[in-house]
Amino acid sequence: MNIRDLTIEELSDLMKDLSEQSYRSNQLFDWLHNKMVLSFDEISNVSKDLKDRIRDKLDIGFPTIYKEYISKIDDTKKYLILLNDGNIIESVLMKYKYGYSLCISSQVGCNMGCKFCASTIGGLKRNLEVHEMLAQVYLISRHNDIKISHIVVMGSGEPLNNFENLVKFLDIINCDKGQNISERNITVSTCGIIDKIKKLADLDRSITLALSLHAPSDEIRKDIMPVANKYSLNDTIDAMSYYFEKTNRRITFEYSLIENVNDGADNANKLVKLFKDRFKNKHIDFNVNLIPVNVVKENNYKRPNIDRVNTFKEILEINNVAVTLRRELGKDISGSCGQLRASVK
C-alpha cells in the first residue's frame, strides 16, 4: 500500500502501531499532502529510524510526468502521467480568472462505451488508487509552482465506478492539513450510475455532481451511451434530483451537441419537457452545460455549426432553463472534453 493512500486518521493509527507519538501523523501528513514531497528523503523532521520502519510497511513510490503539451491558443496544458505499472493517464490544467483548475482521471481508460468519447476506445484497464489521483494534483502543482484551486474529476474513467477511492481522495484533498481544496470547488462527472449517485448523496458532501446527459430521450441516449440500456433517463434524472434534495448543491447536466444526432430544435424542446416533467412541483437548482462535440478521429461525429448551437441554447433560455456554453480549452492539444485517452502519440 502507498502511504499517500492513508487519511490522517489512518496515519495516526499507523503511528500507534509503531509506538510513536500521535503528532507524528500530522508531521507526515503535512510533508506528504501540503509540501507534496516525492520521497522519504525530503522529510527532514522525522528520524531515519522511523522512516525506515515506515518503509518496511508502506511504499511512497509516485507516478511521474511523462510528457507535457502546451496549447498555442490558450493557457491550457495537458500532461501524460506515467504510473508505476507503466500505464498512462492524462490530466489537463486550465487557467481561469479565479485561478487554476485541474481535470483529473479516475481510471486507466473507461468501459462506459460512450460513442463520442476517446477515453473509452481502449476499454478499461483498472481503477486508479487514491495516491494516483492525488499525484495528478501534486505533480502538476509542483511542476508549475502553482496552487490549484479547483478540481474536476472529468478525465478518463467513470468516477462512481471507483467509488471508495474517489471518496477517500476527496477526504484527503479537502483536509485542512493538506491542500485544503474546498469540496465546493470540486466537480465530479458521472454517466449516471444510479445506486452510486444515491450513495454519494447520502454522504452529504459539498461537491458539485455533473451528469453526462447528452440526449433528451432514452432512444437517442441508448444509441450513443450504453449505460442508458441499464438505467432509464427518467430514473437517472430522479437520482440527480435526489442528490440535490440531500445536499442542496446545484446539479449540472452536460450535453454534448452532435450534428444531426441530438442538436435539433426538436431535441431542445424535448429536453425542456423532460426537465418540466421530472422536476414538476420541485424546486431543483440546476444548469445545462452545452458542449459542441470535440473531434475524435475514431468516430464520424461532427460538431454542429454555431447557428444550430445558438438555436438550441436560445430554446432552453426562452423556457427558463439555466444554460451555459462550455468554453473550449486545449483543443489543439486534444485536451478538450471527450478527447482524453490512455495513450502516447
QUIVENBEL-V437838 format. One record per backbone hydrogen bond with DSSP energy under -1.0 kcal/mol. CO is the residue of the C=O (numbers start at 1). NH is the residue of the N-H. If there is no record, write none. Layout:
# QUIVENBEL-V437838
co nh
CO NH
CO NH
This chain:
# QUIVENBEL-V437838
co nh
1 59
2 5
3 6
7 11
8 12
9 13
10 14
11 15
12 16
13 17
14 18
15 20
16 19
21 24
22 25
23 27
24 28
25 29
26 30
27 31
28 32
29 33
30 34
30 35
31 37
39 42
40 43
47 51
48 52
49 53
50 54
51 55
52 56
54 57
54 58
59 3
64 82
67 80
69 78
76 71
77 93
78 69
79 91
80 66
80 67
81 89
82 64
83 86
87 83
89 81
91 79
92 103
93 77
94 101
99 96
100 149
100 150
101 94
102 152
103 92
104 155
106 128
108 125
108 126
114 117
118 121
120 123
126 108
129 133
130 134
131 135
134 138
135 139
136 140
137 141
138 142
139 143
140 144
141 146
150 102
151 187
152 104
152 154
153 189
156 106
156 107
158 161
159 162
162 166
163 167
164 168
165 169
166 170
167 171
168 172
169 173
170 174
173 181
175 178
175 180
182 185
183 186
185 151
186 208
187 153
188 210
190 212
192 194
193 197
194 198
195 199
196 200
197 201
198 202
201 204
208 188
209 252
210 190
211 213
211 254
217 221
218 222
219 223
220 224
221 225
224 115
225 228
226 229
227 230
227 231
232 236
233 237
234 238
235 239
236 240
237 241
238 242
239 243
240 244
241 245
242 246
243 247
244 248
251 287
252 211
253 289
254 213
254 214
255 291
257 293
258 261
258 262
264 268
265 269
266 270
267 271
268 272
269 273
270 274
271 275
272 276
273 277
274 278
275 279
279 282
285 251
287 253
288 324
289 255
290 326
291 257
296 299
302 259
305 309
306 310
307 311
308 312
309 313
310 314
311 315
312 316
313 317
314 318
315 319
316 321
317 320
322 288
324 290
330 333
330 335
331 334
336 339
338 118
341 343
